[in-house]
Amino acid sequence: MTDEKRKTFSTTIYPSISQNFKVACVKRNQAMNEILEKLMILYTKGEINLEEK
C-alpha cells in the first residue's frame, strides 16, 4: 500500500464474531488484517455505510 510502517490495532469484540470472521477469511484464503484494512479504507472514503439498528 505505502511505505508507511504498520502499527498494532486492538479493540474489544465478541468472541463469536471474531471466530466467524477468522473462519470466513481462512475459507477464502485471505488475511484478516488485509480485509479489515480494506473495510476501513472503504468506510473512510464513504464507499460503504453502516446504519445502526
C-alpha positions in Angstrom: 0.0 0.0 0.0 2.6 2.6 1.1 6.0 2.8 2.7 4.2 3.6 6.0 5.1 1.3 8.9 2.2 -0.8 10.2 1.0 -0.4 13.8 -0.8 -2.7 16.1 -4.5 -2.1 16.4 -6.6 -3.7 19.0 -10.2 -3.5 20.2 -12.8 -5.5 22.0 -15.1 -7.7 20.0 -17.5 -10.5 20.8 -15.6 -13.9 20.5 -18.3 -15.4 18.2 -17.9 -12.5 15.7 -14.1 -12.8 15.8 -14.2 -16.6 15.3 -16.8 -16.4 12.4 -14.6 -13.7 10.7 -11.5 -15.8 11.2 -13.2 -18.9 9.7 -14.5 -16.8 6.7 -11.1 -15.4 6.0 -9.5 -18.9 6.2 -12.1 -20.3 3.8 -11.4 -17.5 1.3 -7.6 -17.8 1.9 -7.4 -14.1 2.9 -5.6 -12.4 5.8 -7.8 -11.0 8.4 -5.8 -7.8 8.7 -5.9 -7.2 4.9 -9.7 -7.5 4.9 -10.0 -5.2 7.9 -7.8 -2.6 6.3 -9.8 -2.7 3.1 -13.0 -2.3 5.0 -11.6 0.7 6.9 -10.4 2.4 3.7 -13.8 1.9 2.0 -15.6 3.2 5.1 -13.4 6.3 5.4 -13.9 7.0 1.7 -17.7 6.9 2.2 -17.9 3.9 -0.2 -19.7 1.8 2.4 -22.1 3.0 5.0 -23.4 1.2 8.1 -26.6 2.0 9.8 -27.2 1.3 13.4 -30.4 -0.6 14.2 
